[in-house]
Amino acid sequence: MDLFGGYFGLIISSVGAVFAVVLAGIGSAKGVGLAGQASAGLVSEDPELFGRAIVLQVLPGTQGIYGLLVAFLILLYNGVITPLDVPISAAQGLIYFLGALPIAFVGYSSAIAQGKTAVAGIGLLGKKPEESGKAITMAIMVETYAVLALLISMLTILLGRV
């Protein structure tokens, strides 16, 4: 007998979708906030550097977008967005839940790390504005791991469709 009246797959996959959005979103908010504080200090000293600083501030926000994308895929495939004739199985729900974990946890931690790297880059801009490309490159390197987590999450979710 399936738990929760046959809706265990729907419930556990929806919990995964929530984890993806909440954890990646919290990390992004923290990372963007850290970089925003540093940017405000820099721009108060040199308003001309706003454009370069805002690029560094925006970067940690992408992990929240990745979490939202993963959650959207899960909710699409588990029948919340597009109703299904038959509820998804517990096994499918568990696969979707597990698929949400990479972007949830890596998105959370990489967004904070990227925010800290962006803060350092903003400090570099304050001393050597011509080095903005290097500052952005350093922050983008952290993004690599969020992209890898996004790919693993998406591939795992697609596995649940088979």
C-alpha positions, 0 to 999 in steps of 0.5 A: 500500500502506497503512503499518503493515499497514493500521493507519496511521489507527488509529496516528496517530489514537491518537497524537493522542489521547495528545497531547490528554491529555498536553499538556492534562494537563501544562498543567492540572497546572502551572496547578492546582499554581501556584494551589494554592501561592498558595492554601496561602499565603492559607489559612494567613493566613486559613482563611475564604478557603479556599472562594473560593481553591479555586474559583480553583485548580480552574479551570486543571484544566478543560483537562485534562478537555477533552483527555480528552474529545477523546481519548475521542472519537478512541478511540471513533471510531477503533475502540479503544473500539468495535471497527470492522469495517474499520480507519479510513483513513489520511486519517481517522486524520490528520484525528483527529490534526489534530483533537487538536492544538488542545486539546493545544496551546491546552489546555497553554498556556491552563491555565498562563496560567489558573493564573498568572491564578488566582495573581494573583486569589488575591493579590487575595483576600488584600487584598480578599476581597470582590473574589472575583467579579472574580478568578474572572472574570479567570481565566475569561476565559482559559478562553474560548480553551480552550473555543474550542480544544475546539470546533475539536477536536470539529468537526474530529473530527466532520469525520473521521466524514463 
